[in-house]
Structure formats: C-alpha cells, structure tokens
Amino acid sequence: MSTKTGFNALEGWWFHFEIDEQQVSINGSSWSGLERVLVNDELVSRLRSWRRASVHHIKVGERKLEVRVSVTDMVRGVVEVQVHEAGELIRHARLSFVPDEVSTLQYFVGESQPNWKFLLACMVIGLLLGMGAGYFGWW
C-alpha cells in the first residue's frame, strides 16, 4: 500500500508507492490540472486534465502499469489513485482534503451544529446578491 500521502496548497496532492523497490510518486494540482507521475524522481508521464478521472500509462522496470487518478468527491476534495497491472489492482490510496470523520459543514463552520445566526447571515447575503444581480442585470 501507499507509504505516505499528503496535500499542500502550493505543491498540490502527492501519493507515493514502492513498486519493485522503485519509488513511484503521483502529483497533481487542483489549480492548474497538471498531473505528473515520477519513477525514482524522474518524470515518466505528464498530463493536464480538469476531468474527474485520468489515466497514465507507465513502465516500472519491465512492468507495464496503468495509473488511474480520479476525483471521487469534489466537495470534500477526495482524490483516489489506483495502480493496475494487466487489469488487476496492485496499489490503491485515497486522500481527502476534509477528514472523513468531520462533516463538510463542520469543517468550514467549525461547529458540530450549524449556528442559526450563521445560516441567517448566509441567507441574507444570498438574498441581497440575488436581488442585486436581478436589479443591475449582472447576468
């Protein structure tokens, strides 16, 4: 399985696997859509994609591998990487920007129960923006 995964706002997300004593790293940016696959710190595949799924075909030693990158939940920022050989899954890792044990609302609001004042403020701001957009013809 994966040795480590991580997310950094500047460098994007990283997945690291060891396959046949070689380090395979997968890096992607949510900002630019650039995905890179490195074997022993050498770039072997590069793809720019804003799609929810992409595939990289690489070679590690004599093994032909397929690296599948997919964004399974855009709200929580969940990215999954699967490494396949001849159609068989050999490695898998998952990274979530919002921890699984915390709801999305908890993560952004910071409370277990949403505060009625916060919800009311959001509704008023939405109402004012909607009225302004309609009145001034913003769209």
N, C-alpha and C positions, 0 to 999 in steps of 0.2 A: 504494500500500500504506500501511500504518499509519506514522505519523510517530513515535509512541512509545507504549509500553505500560508498565504498572507495577502493583505491588501494594504496599499499605500496610495494616498491620493495623488502623489506625483508620479510614482512608478507603475501604478495600476495593480492588478492582481497577479499573483505568482503561484504556480504549482510546481512541485519538484518530485520526481520519481527516480528510483535507481533501477535500471534495466540492464542485465548482463554486466554489472559492475561499471556501468556508464551512467552519468548524471543527465537526465532529460528534464529540461525546465520549460515550462509553458508560461508565457507572459502576455497579458492583454491590457489594453487601455479602454476604459469606458468613455473617455473623452474623444479620442481620435479613431477608435475602432481598430487600431492596429493590434494584430496578434503575431507573436513570434514563438517559434519552437527552437530551442537550443539543445544540442547534444555536446556535453563537456564544454560548455560556454561558447560553442561555435554555432552560428546561425545556420539552420538547415531548412527552415520554412518561414515565410513571412506572408501575411495576408491582411488586407484591410477590409473589415466587414462590420456592418452595423446590424446584421441579421441576428436572429436569436440562436442560430446554430451555424457552425462552420466545420470543415474537415481539412486536416493537414495530412499529407502522405509523406512519411519519413522513413529513413533506414537507419537502424542502430546495429552496427556490426553487419551481420548477414541477414538480420531480421527486418522484414518489411512491415511497418506499423502504420496504423491509421489513428490519428489523434482527433477526437471529436470534442469540440468546445460548444457548450450550449448555455444560454441564459434561461433558466427554468422559471424564475420569478423576478420580474423587473422591479416590482415594488420593494421587495426585501433585498434585492441585489444578489440573488443566488446564481452562482456560476458553477457549472459542473464540467469536469474533464474526464473523458474516458479514453483509454488506450486499448486498441483492438489489434489482434494479430490473427489473420485468416478468419475474420468474423467473430473471434472469441475475445471476450473482455478479459484483459490481463491486469489492468490497473484502473482505479477509479478514485476520484476525490471531489469534494464539494466544498464550496466556500460561500458563506452568507455574510453580507455586509451588516444586516440586522441579525443578532443572535436568535436562534430558534426558540429559546425559552422566553423571549420577550416579544410581545405583540408589536406590530408596526406603530400603532398609536402610542404605546408606552415608550417606545424608543424615541419618537420625535417630541412627545409632550413631556415625558419624564414621570408620569404618574400611572398608578395601576388603574384608576378610574378617571375618565376624562372630566376635567373641571368644567362646570356649566358656564362659567364666565368665559373660558377659552372658546368653547363651542359657540356661545352667543357672539363673541367678538369676530370669529371666523364667518358666521352667518351675516353679520352686519357689513363686514368688509366685502364679502361676496356680493351682497345686495347693492352696495354703493358702486362697486366696479361694474356690475351688470347694468345698473341704471346709467352710469357714465358712458359705457360703451354704446348703449342704445341711443342716448341723447346726442352724443357727439359723433355717432356713426363710425366708431373705431373699427368695426368690421361688419 
